[in-house]
Amino acid sequence: MLGAKGHRELFAVHGEIEVNATGQHIYAVVSDLPASGRWSPECRGGKWISGTPGAVGAVFRGDNVRSDDVVPWAPVVRGEWQTTAEVVRAAPGRMFAWAMHNSAGERQESVWSYEINAVPGGGSLLIHRFRMGEATEGIRGITAGLDAEATQRFFTQWTDKLRDDIELTLARLKTFIEQSSGGR
């Protein structure tokens, strides 16, 4: 798959789930990044550090944790660490997306998003996506010492991890949203 700049995307993963709630309610939940620790397998929450929370241009510092058993042979960050991300799309009731920053505070081609679509008969389809075009500084660091075979193995296993994380996030979100909305 080709990215926005015409090069191959390293990751393009998504999952979807029907949720018995309005798009507005779902949006209010998924755009509250400090609360994401309730449903994310890695992000434990965090705080808005600049801009209007949830608005395009707002910057969020996420608190994350990763266990030792995640792609255990690869040199990935383990334990606790922080990330910084910037909201790049904010369309209430429809779309919320944020791009990860590098250590210099610049946006990378590493974007997480939620898309919300009405479902005939009521409720909404919630789609959670992750895409990465050009390798982030983190991915470059992980693969720097790997040969071609190990690099391919890493990308395959990391894609599987991303899919699993997205599916778990969606299942947790569905439960949280439906309980908090009282069923639309």
MDTraj code that builds the backbone (N, CA, C; nanometers):
import mdtraj as md
import numpy as np

residues = "MET LEU GLY ALA LYS GLY HIS ARG GLU LEU PHE ALA VAL HIS GLY GLU ILE GLU VAL ASN ALA THR GLY GLN HIS ILE TYR ALA VAL VAL SER ASP LEU PRO ALA SER GLY ARG TRP SER PRO GLU CYS ARG GLY GLY LYS TRP ILE SER GLY THR PRO GLY ALA VAL GLY ALA VAL PHE ARG GLY ASP ASN VAL ARG SER ASP ASP VAL VAL PRO TRP ALA PRO VAL VAL ARG GLY GLU TRP GLN THR THR ALA GLU VAL VAL ARG ALA ALA PRO GLY ARG MET PHE ALA TRP ALA MET HIS ASN SER ALA GLY GLU ARG GLN GLU SER VAL TRP SER TYR GLU ILE ASN ALA VAL PRO GLY GLY GLY SER LEU LEU ILE HIS ARG PHE ARG MET GLY GLU ALA THR GLU GLY ILE ARG GLY ILE THR ALA GLY LEU ASP ALA GLU ALA THR GLN ARG PHE PHE THR GLN TRP THR ASP LYS LEU ARG ASP ASP ILE GLU LEU THR LEU ALA ARG LEU LYS THR PHE ILE GLU GLN SER SER GLY GLY ARG".split()
xyz = np.array([
    [0.0847, -0.1166, 0.0000],
    [0.0000, 0.0000, 0.0000],
    [0.0901, 0.1240, 0.0000],
    [0.0583, 0.2222, -0.0817],
    [0.1394, 0.3427, -0.0886],
    [0.0848, 0.4497, 0.0040],
    [0.1757, 0.5186, 0.0714],
    [0.1392, 0.6268, 0.1616],
    [0.1209, 0.7576, 0.0875],
    [0.0962, 0.8630, 0.1653],
    [0.0678, 0.9952, 0.1096],
    [0.1828, 1.0492, 0.0257],
    [0.3049, 1.0140, 0.0597],
    [0.4203, 1.0654, -0.0144],
    [0.4650, 0.9699, -0.1252],
    [0.3826, 0.8703, -0.1555],
    [0.4132, 0.7805, -0.2657],
    [0.5018, 0.6631, -0.2288],
    [0.5399, 0.6504, -0.1008],
    [0.6208, 0.5349, -0.0624],
    [0.5330, 0.4327, 0.0102],
    [0.5862, 0.3157, 0.0257],
    [0.5119, 0.2064, 0.0879],
    [0.4830, 0.2381, 0.2344],
    [0.3625, 0.2038, 0.2771],
    [0.3289, 0.2172, 0.4187],
    [0.3893, 0.0993, 0.4934],
    [0.4512, 0.1269, 0.6072],
    [0.5075, 0.0199, 0.6883],
    [0.3976, -0.0547, 0.7622],
    [0.2971, 0.0207, 0.8097],
    [0.1850, -0.0396, 0.8798],
    [0.0567, 0.0275, 0.8334],
    [-0.0459, -0.0516, 0.8110],
    [-0.1804, -0.0025, 0.7811],
    [-0.2758, -0.1076, 0.8378],
    [-0.3194, -0.0849, 0.9609],
    [-0.3960, -0.1832, 1.0349],
    [-0.5246, -0.1167, 1.0840],
    [-0.6340, -0.1915, 1.0807],
    [-0.7582, -0.1368, 1.1355],
    [-0.8485, -0.2493, 1.1855],
    [-0.9434, -0.2103, 1.2674],
    [-1.0474, -0.3002, 1.3149],
    [-1.1747, -0.2196, 1.3266],
    [-1.2873, -0.2896, 1.3359],
    [-1.4147, -0.2191, 1.3479],
    [-1.5097, -0.2993, 1.4349],
    [-1.6044, -0.2247, 1.4963],
    [-1.7024, -0.2881, 1.5837],
    [-1.8280, -0.2016, 1.5862],
    [-1.9434, -0.2668, 1.5917],
    [-2.0682, -0.1921, 1.6068],
    [-2.0887, -0.1603, 1.7544],
    [-2.1315, -0.0366, 1.7796],
    [-2.1518, 0.0106, 1.9160],
    [-2.2921, 0.0694, 1.9254],
    [-2.3643, 0.0322, 2.0281],
    [-2.4999, 0.0815, 2.0486],
    [-2.4937, 0.2174, 2.1196],
    [-2.4537, 0.3190, 2.0437],
    [-2.4436, 0.4548, 2.0965],
    [-2.4388, 0.5517, 1.9788],
    [-2.4653, 0.6771, 2.0077],
    [-2.4605, 0.7785, 1.9029],
    [-2.3161, 0.8126, 1.8677],
    [-2.2968, 0.8635, 1.7483],
    [-2.1647, 0.9090, 1.7067],
    [-2.1103, 1.0170, 1.7979],
    [-2.1968, 1.1057, 1.8450],
    [-2.1533, 1.2137, 1.9354],
    [-2.1004, 1.1577, 2.0670],
    [-2.1705, 1.0588, 2.1216],
    [-2.1244, 1.0005, 2.2486],
    [-1.9920, 0.9259, 2.2279],
    [-1.9837, 0.8480, 2.1217],
    [-1.8599, 0.7747, 2.0935],
    [-1.7446, 0.8725, 2.0765],
    [-1.7682, 0.9784, 2.0017],
    [-1.6635, 1.0784, 1.9792],
    [-1.6165, 1.1391, 2.1113],
    [-1.7108, 1.1716, 2.1994],
    [-1.6735, 1.2307, 2.3283],
    [-1.5807, 1.1377, 2.4058],
    [-1.6032, 1.0081, 2.3947],
    [-1.5190, 0.9110, 2.4650],
    [-1.3823, 0.8984, 2.3977],
    [-1.3787, 0.8730, 2.2672],
    [-1.2498, 0.8445, 2.2015],
    [-1.1606, 0.9676, 2.1899],
    [-1.2181, 1.0870, 2.1948],
    [-1.1364, 1.2083, 2.1863],
    [-1.0829, 1.2517, 2.3229],
    [-1.1195, 1.1809, 2.4280],
    [-1.0704, 1.2092, 2.5629],
    [-0.9454, 1.1249, 2.5879],
    [-0.8344, 1.1654, 2.5268],
    [-0.7120, 1.0848, 2.5351],
    [-0.6641, 1.0601, 2.6781],
    [-0.6788, 1.1546, 2.7727],
    [-0.6360, 1.1227, 2.9091],
    [-0.7091, 1.0022, 2.9696],
    [-0.8285, 0.9713, 2.9209],
    [-0.9053, 0.8572, 2.9727],
    [-0.8724, 0.7264, 2.9015],
    [-0.7856, 0.7297, 2.8014],
    [-0.7616, 0.6121, 2.7175],
    [-0.7034, 0.4927, 2.7921],
    [-0.6519, 0.5128, 2.9103],
    [-0.6022, 0.4013, 2.9903],
    [-0.7104, 0.3014, 3.0264],
    [-0.8369, 0.3434, 3.0138],
    [-0.9479, 0.2528, 3.0439],
    [-0.9657, 0.1462, 2.9359],
    [-0.9154, 0.1721, 2.8139],
    [-0.9374, 0.0746, 2.7057],
    [-0.8124, 0.0373, 2.6282],
    [-0.7072, 0.1124, 2.6360],
    [-0.5862, 0.0838, 2.5583],
    [-0.4981, -0.0202, 2.6280],
    [-0.4429, -0.1157, 2.5527],
    [-0.3504, -0.2121, 2.6121],
    [-0.2162, -0.1508, 2.6519],
    [-0.1762, -0.0378, 2.5907],
    [-0.0470, 0.0226, 2.6228],
    [-0.0578, 0.1615, 2.6848],
    [-0.1429, 0.2468, 2.6331],
    [-0.1538, 0.3821, 2.6867],
    [-0.2290, 0.3778, 2.8194],
    [-0.1710, 0.4341, 2.9203],
    [-0.2321, 0.4358, 3.0534],
    [-0.2982, 0.5702, 3.0838],
    [-0.3064, 0.6549, 2.9827],
    [-0.3619, 0.7895, 3.0018],
    [-0.2550, 0.8919, 2.9746],
    [-0.2659, 1.0044, 3.0383],
    [-0.1702, 1.1115, 3.0181],
    [-0.2386, 1.2451, 3.0378],
    [-0.1850, 1.3493, 2.9705],
    [-0.2456, 1.4813, 2.9874],
    [-0.2216, 1.5676, 2.8641],
    [-0.3120, 1.6618, 2.8451],
    [-0.2966, 1.7613, 2.7395],
    [-0.1897, 1.8587, 2.7852],
    [-0.0927, 1.8888, 2.6991],
    [0.0153, 1.9792, 2.7394],
    [0.0130, 2.1119, 2.6656],
    [-0.0641, 2.1207, 2.5565],
    [-0.0818, 2.2506, 2.4903],
    [-0.2050, 2.2456, 2.4011],
    [-0.2582, 2.3635, 2.3717],
    [-0.3748, 2.3735, 2.2852],
    [-0.5041, 2.3437, 2.3598],
    [-0.6137, 2.3547, 2.2879],
    [-0.7449, 2.3230, 2.3422],
    [-0.7629, 2.1721, 2.3385],
    [-0.7839, 2.1066, 2.4538],
    [-0.7950, 1.9604, 2.4567],
    [-0.8903, 1.9066, 2.3502],
    [-0.8392, 1.8123, 2.2710],
    [-0.9192, 1.7462, 2.1687],
    [-0.9323, 1.8215, 2.0378],
    [-0.8816, 1.9442, 2.0296],
    [-0.8917, 2.0232, 1.9067],
    [-0.7681, 2.0019, 1.8198],
    [-0.7833, 2.0220, 1.6896],
    [-0.6697, 2.0109, 1.5982],
    [-0.5582, 2.1027, 1.6470],
    [-0.4376, 2.0471, 1.6541],
    [-0.3210, 2.1206, 1.7011],
    [-0.2896, 2.0989, 1.8482],
    [-0.3850, 2.0478, 1.9251],
    [-0.3595, 2.0202, 2.0667],
    [-0.2555, 1.9088, 2.0783],
    [-0.1716, 1.9188, 2.1798],
    [-0.0651, 1.8202, 2.2008],
    [-0.0905, 1.7462, 2.3318],
    [-0.0741, 1.6147, 2.3247],
    [-0.1014, 1.5238, 2.4352],
    [0.0247, 1.4469, 2.4703],
    [0.0542, 1.4347, 2.5983],
    [0.1649, 1.3498, 2.6426],
    [0.1033, 1.2237, 2.7020],
    [0.1328, 1.1100, 2.6402],
    [0.0770, 0.9828, 2.6844],
    [0.1726, 0.9073, 2.7743],
    [0.1170, 0.8444, 2.8767],
    [0.1924, 0.7564, 2.9657],
    [0.1635, 0.6137, 2.9205],
    [0.2683, 0.5385, 2.8918],
    [0.2537, 0.4066, 2.8320],
    [0.3296, 0.3018, 2.9117],
    [0.2924, 0.1769, 2.8905],
    [0.3636, 0.0649, 2.9517],
    [0.3570, -0.0539, 2.8557],
    [0.4678, -0.1278, 2.8483],
    [0.4729, -0.2472, 2.7626],
    [0.5429, -0.3579, 2.8401],
    [0.4857, -0.4766, 2.8356],
    [0.5423, -0.5902, 2.9086],
    [0.6578, -0.6533, 2.8302],
    [0.7336, -0.7359, 2.9000],
    [0.8504, -0.8013, 2.8414],
    [0.8144, -0.9061, 2.7367],
    [0.6893, -0.9549, 2.7360],
    [0.6528, -1.0624, 2.6440],
    [0.6045, -1.0136, 2.5071],
    [0.6065, -0.8846, 2.4827],
    [0.5644, -0.8301, 2.3529],
    [0.6836, -0.8342, 2.2572],
    [0.6716, -0.9183, 2.1530],
    [0.7815, -0.9410, 2.0580],
    [0.9132, -0.9438, 2.1383],
    [0.9269, -1.0448, 2.2260],
    [1.0330, -1.0445, 2.3272],
    [1.1757, -1.0429, 2.2750],
    [1.1976, -1.0874, 2.1536],
    [1.3332, -1.0936, 2.0988],
    [1.3778, -0.9598, 2.0388],
    [1.2836, -0.8688, 2.0133],
    [1.3160, -0.7418, 1.9454],
    [1.3519, -0.6335, 2.0472],
    [1.4383, -0.5416, 2.0080],
    [1.4807, -0.4348, 2.0994],
    [1.3789, -0.3192, 2.1067],
    [1.2581, -0.3502, 2.1554],
    [1.1547, -0.2480, 2.1687],
    [1.1562, -0.1912, 2.3101],
    [1.0958, -0.0752, 2.3283],
    [1.0854, -0.0142, 2.4601],
    [1.0008, -0.1043, 2.5492],
    [1.0465, -0.1261, 2.6679],
    [0.9751, -0.2079, 2.7660],
    [0.9532, -0.1241, 2.8918],
    [0.8578, -0.1668, 2.9717],
    [0.8286, -0.0933, 3.0940],
    [0.7513, 0.0340, 3.0615],
    [0.7776, 0.1391, 3.1370],
    [0.7045, 0.2647, 3.1221],
    [0.7816, 0.3634, 3.0343],
    [0.7086, 0.4392, 2.9535],
    [0.7669, 0.5452, 2.8725],
    [0.6580, 0.6440, 2.8347],
    [0.6985, 0.7589, 2.7831],
    [0.6024, 0.8607, 2.7417],
    [0.6138, 0.8876, 2.5924],
    [0.5020, 0.9281, 2.5340],
    [0.4968, 0.9708, 2.3946],
    [0.4300, 1.1074, 2.3896],
    [0.4522, 1.1766, 2.2799],
    [0.3852, 1.3041, 2.2563],
    [0.3179, 1.2947, 2.1203],
    [0.1930, 1.3407, 2.1145],
    [0.1157, 1.3324, 1.9916],
    [0.0349, 1.4600, 1.9727],
    [0.0010, 1.4865, 1.8474],
    [-0.0739, 1.6066, 1.8110],
    [-0.2037, 1.5676, 1.7400],
    [-0.3130, 1.6294, 1.7809],
    [-0.4403, 1.6042, 1.7152],
    [-0.4334, 1.6615, 1.5737],
    [-0.4638, 1.5778, 1.4741],
    [-0.4568, 1.6212, 1.3335],
    [-0.5936, 1.6231, 1.2656],
    [-0.6947, 1.5580, 1.3250],
    [-0.8324, 1.5640, 1.2739],
    [-0.9258, 1.5593, 1.3925],
    [-1.0246, 1.6454, 1.3904],
    [-1.1238, 1.6491, 1.4977],
    [-1.2564, 1.6924, 1.4370],
    [-1.3351, 1.5947, 1.3955],
    [-1.4674, 1.6199, 1.3383],
    [-1.5693, 1.5538, 1.4306],
    [-1.6253, 1.6287, 1.5260],
    [-1.7150, 1.5701, 1.6253],
    [-1.8220, 1.4804, 1.5644],
    [-1.8331, 1.3626, 1.6252],
    [-1.9302, 1.2640, 1.5804],
    [-1.8856, 1.1804, 1.4625],
    [-1.7673, 1.2133, 1.4030],
    [-1.7259, 1.1419, 1.2811],
    [-1.5819, 1.0919, 1.2823],
    [-1.4847, 1.1750, 1.3225],
    [-1.3444, 1.1367, 1.3055],
    [-1.2574, 1.2069, 1.4093],
    [-1.1643, 1.1299, 1.4662],
    [-1.0657, 1.1860, 1.5576],
    [-0.9337, 1.1167, 1.5288],
    [-0.8263, 1.1934, 1.5074],
    [-0.6960, 1.1345, 1.4734],
    [-0.5825, 1.2137, 1.5365],
    [-0.4753, 1.1430, 1.5701],
    [-0.3577, 1.2069, 1.6261],
    [-0.2316, 1.1432, 1.5687],
    [-0.1307, 1.2289, 1.5477],
    [-0.0026, 1.1858, 1.4908],
    [0.1042, 1.1912, 1.5988],
    [0.1874, 1.0897, 1.6017],
    [0.2943, 1.0832, 1.7005],
    [0.4060, 1.1809, 1.6631],
    [0.4662, 1.2408, 1.7643],
    [0.5805, 1.3304, 1.7457],
    [0.7108, 1.2530, 1.7641],
    [0.8163, 1.3031, 1.7023],
    [0.9496, 1.2486, 1.7290],
    [1.0095, 1.3227, 1.8481],
    [1.1333, 1.2918, 1.8836],
    [1.1957, 1.3531, 2.0009],
    [1.2195, 1.5025, 1.9833],
    [1.2170, 1.5524, 1.8587],
    [1.2317, 1.6960, 1.8329],
    [1.0958, 1.7681, 1.8332],
    [0.9876, 1.6928, 1.8580],
    [0.8546, 1.7527, 1.8624],
    [0.7892, 1.7693, 1.7268],
    [0.8419, 1.7005, 1.6247],
    [0.7862, 1.7097, 1.4892],
    [0.6922, 1.5925, 1.4645],
    [0.5857, 1.6195, 1.3878],
    [0.4911, 1.5137, 1.3511],
    [0.5591, 1.4081, 1.2665],
    [0.5263, 1.2837, 1.2945],
    [0.5757, 1.1718, 1.2153],
    [0.4586, 1.1125, 1.1370],
    [0.4894, 1.0281, 1.0410],
    [0.3860, 0.9581, 0.9645],
    [0.3419, 0.8345, 1.0421],
    [0.2966, 0.8587, 1.1633],
    [0.2501, 0.7550, 1.2550],
    [0.1206, 0.8071, 1.3144],
    [0.0073, 0.7621, 1.2588],
    [-0.1219, 0.8218, 1.2906],
    [-0.2208, 0.7160, 1.3406],
    [-0.2799, 0.7455, 1.4544],
    [-0.3882, 0.6663, 1.5111],
    [-0.5173, 0.7414, 1.4865],
    [-0.6267, 0.6696, 1.4582],
    [-0.7532, 0.7391, 1.4345],
    [-0.8731, 0.6536, 1.4708],
    [-0.9842, 0.7250, 1.4919],
    [-1.1156, 0.6648, 1.5077],
    [-1.2074, 0.7284, 1.4061],
    [-1.2833, 0.6465, 1.3368],
    [-1.3855, 0.6922, 1.2430],
    [-1.5174, 0.6357, 1.2925],
    [-1.6216, 0.7184, 1.2882],
    [-1.7526, 0.6788, 1.3391],
    [-1.8547, 0.6958, 1.2276],
    [-1.9271, 0.5882, 1.1974],
    [-2.0300, 0.5915, 1.0933],
    [-2.1608, 0.5386, 1.1500],
    [-2.2715, 0.6055, 1.1149],
    [-2.4024, 0.5595, 1.1575],
    [-2.4330, 0.4246, 1.0930],
    [-2.5040, 0.3401, 1.1673],
    [-2.5447, 0.2093, 1.1191],
    [-2.6962, 0.2135, 1.0968],
    [-2.7435, 0.1626, 0.9810],
    [-2.8892, 0.1589, 0.9598],
    [-2.9586, 0.0881, 1.0760],
    [-3.0633, 0.1478, 1.1261],
    [-3.1367, 0.0890, 1.2378],
    [-3.0890, 0.1376, 1.3738],
    [-2.9834, 0.2169, 1.3758],
    [-2.9347, 0.2727, 1.5018],
    [-2.7963, 0.2248, 1.5380],
    [-2.7353, 0.2982, 1.6237],
    [-2.5996, 0.2666, 1.6660],
    [-2.4970, 0.3187, 1.5670],
    [-2.3729, 0.2781, 1.5884],
    [-2.2625, 0.3296, 1.5077],
    [-2.1593, 0.2211, 1.4826],
    [-2.0892, 0.2365, 1.3722],
    [-1.9738, 0.1528, 1.3419],
    [-1.8510, 0.2335, 1.3809],
    [-1.7718, 0.1799, 1.4722],
    [-1.6496, 0.2452, 1.5178],
    [-1.5312, 0.1748, 1.4522],
    [-1.4517, 0.2508, 1.3785],
    [-1.3339, 0.1968, 1.3103],
    [-1.2103, 0.2593, 1.3747],
    [-1.1185, 0.1752, 1.4154],
    [-0.9935, 0.2204, 1.4776],
    [-0.8804, 0.1832, 1.3820],
    [-0.7992, 0.2830, 1.3445],
    [-0.6916, 0.2613, 1.2471],
    [-0.5562, 0.3060, 1.3026],
    [-0.4536, 0.2392, 1.2518],
    [-0.3162, 0.2856, 1.2712],
    [-0.2468, 0.2737, 1.1370],
    [-0.1770, 0.3802, 1.0994],
    [-0.0966, 0.3744, 0.9776],
    [0.0365, 0.4439, 1.0031],
    [0.1378, 0.3871, 0.9419],
    [0.2705, 0.4469, 0.9466],
    [0.3267, 0.4432, 0.8057],
    [0.3619, 0.5602, 0.7563],
    [0.4268, 0.5699, 0.6260],
    [0.5764, 0.5532, 0.6460],
    [0.6466, 0.6629, 0.6424],
    [0.7914, 0.6613, 0.6644],
    [0.8201, 0.6128, 0.8067],
    [0.9254, 0.5344, 0.8214],
    [0.9604, 0.4808, 0.9531],
    [0.9844, 0.5928, 1.0531],
    [0.9289, 0.5759, 1.1727],
    [0.9517, 0.6714, 1.2811],
    [1.0925, 0.6512, 1.3362],
    [1.1367, 0.7450, 1.4191],
    [1.2695, 0.7264, 1.4783],
    [1.2705, 0.6025, 1.5680],
    [1.1586, 0.5681, 1.6295],
    [1.1517, 0.4469, 1.7103],
    [1.1708, 0.3211, 1.6273],
    [1.1016, 0.3135, 1.5144],
    [1.1146, 0.1966, 1.4260],
    [1.2562, 0.1890, 1.3693],
    [1.3121, 0.3027, 1.3319],
    [1.4504, 0.3021, 1.2815],
    [1.5466, 0.2501, 1.3885],
    [1.5233, 0.2881, 1.5143],
    [1.6080, 0.2400, 1.6234],
    [1.5939, 0.0899, 1.6457],
    [1.4717, 0.0402, 1.6376],
    [1.4469, -0.1031, 1.6578],
    [1.5134, -0.1851, 1.5489],
    [1.5020, -0.1423, 1.4246],
    [1.5500, -0.2231, 1.3122],
    [1.6956, -0.1953, 1.2742],
    [1.7578, -0.0956, 1.3344],
    [1.8952, -0.0574, 1.2961],
    [1.9940, -0.1736, 1.3029],
    [1.9837, -0.2567, 1.4042],
    [2.0801, -0.3663, 1.4191],
    [2.0299, -0.5001, 1.3676],
    [1.9144, -0.4993, 1.3000],
    [1.8575, -0.6252, 1.2517],
    [1.8935, -0.6486, 1.1056],
    [1.9161, -0.7756, 1.0698],
    [1.9364, -0.8080, 0.9288],
    [1.8003, -0.8096, 0.8591],
    [1.7987, -0.8308, 0.7286],
    [1.6748, -0.8240, 0.6498],
    [1.5710, -0.9259, 0.6976],
    [1.6150, -1.0460, 0.7296],
    [1.5215, -1.1498, 0.7751],
    [1.4591, -1.1131, 0.9101],
    [1.5412, -1.0674, 1.0023],
    [1.4903, -1.0282, 1.1344],
    [1.4011, -0.9048, 1.1228],
    [1.4344, -0.8129, 1.0334],
    [1.3511, -0.6943, 1.0133],
    [1.2134, -0.7356, 0.9631],
    [1.2077, -0.8258, 0.8659],
    [1.0788, -0.8728, 0.8150],
    [1.0007, -0.9450, 0.9241],
    [1.0706, -1.0261, 1.0024],
    [1.0058, -1.0964, 1.1138],
    [0.9481, -0.9953, 1.2123],
    [1.0231, -0.8908, 1.2431],
    [0.9736, -0.7873, 1.3340],
    [0.8464, -0.7224, 1.2781],
    [0.8498, -0.6806, 1.1506],
    [0.7325, -0.6143, 1.0923],
    [0.6098, -0.7055, 1.0939],
    [0.6292, -0.8337, 1.0663],
    [0.5177, -0.9289, 1.0691],
    [0.4610, -0.9416, 1.2105],
    [0.5482, -0.9603, 1.3077],
    [0.5024, -0.9772, 1.4458],
    [0.4449, -0.8478, 1.5036],
    [0.5020, -0.7341, 1.4660],
    [0.4503, -0.6056, 1.5163],
    [0.3132, -0.5763, 1.4552],
    [0.2935, -0.6119, 1.3298],
    [0.1619, -0.5950, 1.2675],
    [0.0588, -0.6799, 1.3411],
    [0.0936, -0.8040, 1.3749],
    [0.0033, -0.8898, 1.4518],
    [-0.0280, -0.8279, 1.5877],
    [0.0734, -0.7720, 1.6526],
    [0.0546, -0.7064, 1.7824],
    [-0.0405, -0.5879, 1.7679],
    [-0.0201, -0.5060, 1.6649],
    [-0.1073, -0.3910, 1.6424],
    [-0.2525, -0.4354, 1.6212],
    [-0.2722, -0.5388, 1.5400],
    [-0.4088, -0.5908, 1.5167],
    [-0.4730, -0.6361, 1.6475],
    [-0.3978, -0.7107, 1.7265],
    [-0.4503, -0.7579, 1.8551],
    [-0.4842, -0.6409, 1.9467],
    [-0.3961, -0.5412, 1.9528],
    [-0.4200, -0.4232, 2.0371],
    [-0.5444, -0.3478, 1.9919],
    [-0.5615, -0.3314, 1.8624],
    [-0.6780, -0.2605, 1.8093],
    [-0.8057, -0.3365, 1.8426],
    [-0.8058, -0.4680, 1.8242],
    [-0.9247, -0.5480, 1.8550],
    [-0.9590, -0.5412, 2.0037],
    [-0.8588, -0.5488, 2.0903],
    [-0.8819, -0.5391, 2.2343],
    [-0.9340, -0.4001, 2.2714],
    [-0.8744, -0.2967, 2.2139],
    [-0.9191, -0.1599, 2.2390],
    [-1.0655, -0.1434, 2.1992],
    [-1.1013, -0.1922, 2.0812],
    [-1.2401, -0.1792, 2.0353],
    [-1.3375, -0.2538, 2.1266],
    [-1.3021, -0.3726, 2.1681],
    [-1.3903, -0.4491, 2.2575],
    [-1.4091, -0.3755, 2.3898],
    [-1.3003, -0.3220, 2.4444],
    [-1.3096, -0.2479, 2.5706],
    [-1.3899, -0.1189, 2.5514],
    [-1.3679, -0.0508, 2.4387],
    [-1.4433, 0.0717, 2.4108],
    [-1.5926, 0.0433, 2.4004],
    [-1.6288, -0.0615, 2.3291],
    [-1.7702, -0.0968, 2.3138],
    [-1.8350, -0.1129, 2.4515],
    [-1.7710, -0.1903, 2.5373],
    [-1.8245, -0.2124, 2.6717],
    [-1.8361, -0.0804, 2.7471],
    [-1.7291, -0.0029, 2.7487],
    [-1.7289, 0.1246, 2.8218],
    [-1.8352, 0.2201, 2.7678],
    [-1.8395, 0.2364, 2.6356],
    [-1.9325, 0.3313, 2.5748],
    [-2.0776, 0.2902, 2.5979],
    [-2.1079, 0.1629, 2.5782],
    [-2.2452, 0.1189, 2.5951],
    [-2.2897, 0.1294, 2.7406],
    [-2.1992, 0.1052, 2.8336],
    [-2.2346, 0.1194, 2.9752],
    [-2.2524, 0.2664, 3.0128],
    [-2.1683, 0.3533, 2.9562],
    [-2.1753, 0.4960, 2.9918],
    [-2.2848, 0.5708, 2.9184],
    [-2.3337, 0.5161, 2.8071],
    [-2.4368, 0.5865, 2.7305],
    [-2.5774, 0.5444, 2.7684],
    [-2.5878, 0.4336, 2.8378],
    [-2.7199, 0.3818, 2.8707],
    [-2.7937, 0.3334, 2.7471],
    [-2.7186, 0.2955, 2.6418],
    [-2.7802, 0.2469, 2.5169],
    [-2.8429, 0.3600, 2.4392],
    [-2.7606, 0.4449, 2.3838],
    [-2.8005, 0.5589, 2.3009],
    [-2.8748, 0.6561, 2.3856],
])
top = md.Topology()
chain = top.add_chain()
for i, resn in enumerate(residues, 1):
    res = top.add_residue(resn, chain, resSeq=i)
    for name in ("N", "CA", "C"):
        top.add_atom(name, md.element.get_by_symbol(name[0]), res)
traj = md.Trajectory(xyz[None], top)
